[in-house]
Structure formats: C-alpha cells, structure tokens
Amino acid sequence: MRPWHDRPGALERFISDLVADELARLRPGAPLALPPRPWPAAVRLDEDGIGLDSLDRMGVAPVLTEALHLHESGFGDWVETAAESLRRFDAALTFRTSGSTGTPKPCRHVLAALQREVEALAGLSPLRGAVGRVLAAVPSHHICGFLFTHLLPARLGAVETVDVRGLTAPALRHQLHAGVLVIGHPAFWRLFAKHGLGTPLPHGMRGVSSTAPCPDALAQGLVDQGLESLLQVYGSSETAGIGWRDCADAAFAPVVLHGHLDWLDAGHFTVGGRADAAVQVGGVNVFLSQVRRCLCDHLAVADADADRHALCAELDAWVRTRLPAPARPRAIKFGAALPVDRRGKACDWSITARVGAGSS
C-alpha cells in the first residue's frame, strides 16, 4: 500500500490543520487571519506569508515534531534536514541562555551582526597573527562557542578546529603547539593550570576565556606559565560579546556597544545594570512604550462600547502594519482601567483572564 504521506496533498492538509489548530491555542486573544486550507507547499510561514512571527514558528515546531515523530529519525536525517533548511535560510540563528539565572530562553541573532563582531575580535591584538589550529573546550551551540569555534576560526584562516572536551590531561598536552588558539571557560582554564599542562607552554600559544568572569589570579597564572595572551570576553546569550581585556584586573574595552556601561574613560568601562525599559522577546529588544503608543493611536482603544472580538481582530491587523513581529501583542485584554494592586500601584493583568472568557 502506498504510504499515506506520499498521496498528493496529504502532508499539506495534515500540516496546515495542525499548525492552524496550534496557533489558535497559542493566540487565544489575538487570532491570526489565516488563508483557506490546505496551504500550498510553496507558501511561506513567516510574516510575509501565512503571517507567523518567530515565536509562533517556534511554538508550532515542537508540535509538528511530536505529531510526525520527527525526533525518531536518524542523526544523519537530522543533519541532512538541517543542511537543506540552511541552504534556504541562514540569515539568523537562535541560541538559548544557560538557565543559571532562570528558565533558559531563546535569543535570536542576525548572522551578519555576529560576523561583524568576529571581524572586530579578529583585529584585536591578542588574536593577531597566524593560527594553525583551534582547540575547542566550549559547546559550539552556545553563542560563545559559535563565535569562537565556528566563525572566528574561518576568519583567522585556522586549518582545523579540534574538540578537546573529552581528552585526558596527557592527551590534551599532545595537542599544544605553537600557533594554537585554545577556546575555554574559567573552569576549563582552572583544570588546565592545575594539571600543569603548560609548564612551560609552547611559544606563541594563545587562549580565549568567556561564559563567566575569569579570576584575576587564574588569568595571571596562565600568562606566568607561558601563555602568550588570554583574551577575556564579556557578554551574554542576549547581547553576544560586549567587551574584552587581555590583562588581569584591567578594565574592559568595547567590542560593540550594548546597553548601559559605566565608563571609566573614552575607551574603557565596567559593567553596570541594565538601564533601558526593554524586554527580550525571542532575543529581540521590545520597548513597551512603543507598543503602548501604537495601541493608543487606535481610536477604538478608549471606546468601552466597541465589540471586543471584532476590535481584537482589528487591533491585531493594526499592530501588524506598525510594529515589528517580536513587539506585537500575542493576546489582548480589555478593561475599564489599567489594573492596580491593593496599594494603588500599577500591576499586571491576571494571567488567567483572557478575551472571551468573561473578562471585563
């Protein structure tokens, strides 16, 4: 018997219905105006096609994987699928935070911006000169690993990148040669120093440390052992690289400018708190004041007699022409006034109240 998914239009019907149903669940207060189903295979799912923003697409992907058991495919199938997808679109990537300060969240980055950052890093004094091999001791799917074990080696003309995370100390020692660039994090460098892997280190060997603050004593100790330079990079999954230094206890110099920094002089800073009023949505900064202005510009927002469901759809169409996808509200609630707590201060809407569910 012919496989069900080989029948003409079968997958288009199945996936169209599944995606539409999941979108209705994800957007209970702001439904999308979807085209008639089934959708043709050539249609795009993004904002210029069906109308799904990045969060919508991330929401439906796990459901599709679950329904069709895509996770039970072989590893080679995953690689082939990923390669085909990247041939169609590779202009952006999404990395996840580690979760050390809360629930891991996705952070979207435009590839061209990351390449500009690597171009700036490659011009820094600690990285100038020939690099024959990169030794990687960091996960390559995290943003620092992607920058330093994928993009940077290509920019520096490194012959190869070797994953050294599973090597024993003696095996790692055999990998250390002149012209090697080691990409690590403070815990790796601490073990590196403890096992005496570099006493003395080969001439011309350099290192990079990121993902967490590197203790000054550790950084200086590695240089004392013969490391030519240790580039320390400060940043995060949300921002990528912000600043760098190559001397213990020195101030950071900017790679690219992000957020609020406490400047010591024209070229150096220490890290202060976040000063803007933005929130992260899918790795994109969204300014709530901009969203508020957009909604308030619609005359019916202040009209208590408007039909709520009709207005909900109207507002969804309104913001689509005025706000980028990450800034668009995913649900809308109506009320006589903004909510306040028992002290009379502004607070959030109840997370259980939704349009059409007896809200007021």
C-alpha positions, 0 to 999 in steps of 0.5 A: 500500500502506498504510504499515506504521506506520499498521496498528493496533498496529504502532508499539506492538509495534515500540516496546515490543520495542525499548525492552524489548530496550534496557533489558535491555542497559542493566540487565544486573544489575538487570532491570526487571519489565516488563508483557506486550507490546505496551504500550498507547499510553496507558501511561506510561514513567516510574516510575509506569508501565512503571517507567523512571527518567530515565536509562533514558528517556534511554538508550532515546531515542537508540535509538528515534531511530536505529531510526525515523530520527527525526533525518531529519525536518524542523526544523519536525517537530522543533519541532512534536514538541517543542511537543506533548511540552511541552504534556504535560510541562514540569515539568523540563528537562535541560541538559548541562555544557560538557565543559571539565572532562570528558565533558559530562553531563546535569543535570536541573532542576525548572522551578519551582526555576529560576523561583524563582531568576529571581524572586530575580535579578529583585529584585536591584538591578542588574536593577531597573527597566524593560527594553525589550529583551534582547540575547542573546550566550549559547546559550539551551540552556545553563542560563545562557542559559535563565535569562537569555534565556528566563525572566528576560526574561518576568519583567522584562516585556522586549518582545523578546529579540534574538540578537546572536551573529552581528552585526558590531561596527557592527551590534551598536552599532545595537542599544544603547539605553537600557533594554537588558539585554545577556546575555554571557560574559567573552569576549563582554564582552572583544570588546565593550570592545575594539571600543569599542562603548560609548564612551560607552554609552547611559544606563541600559544594563545587562549580565549576565556568567556561564559563567566568572569575569569579570576584575576589570579587564574588569568595571571597564572596562565600568562606566568606559565607561558601563555602568550595572551588570554583574551577575556570576553564579556557578554551574554546569550542576549547581547553576544560579546560586549567587551574584552581585556587581555590583562588581569584586573584591567578594565574592559574595552568595547567590542560593540556597544550594548546597553548601559556601561559605566565608563571609566574613560573614552575607551574603557568601562565596567559593567553596570545594570541594565538601564533601558525599559526593554524586554527580550522577546525571542532575543529581540529588544521590545520597548513597551512604550512603543507598543503602548503608543501604537495601541493608543493611536487606535481610536477604538482603544478608549471606546468601552462600547466597541465589540471586543472580538471584532476590535481584537481582530482589528487591533491585531491587523493594526499592530501588524502594519506598525510594529515589528513581529517580536513587539506585537501583542500575542493576546489582548485584554480589555478593561475599564482601567489599567489594573492596580494592586491593593496599594494603588500601584500599577500591576499586571493583568491576571494571567488567567483572564483572557478575551472571551472568557468573561473578562471585563 
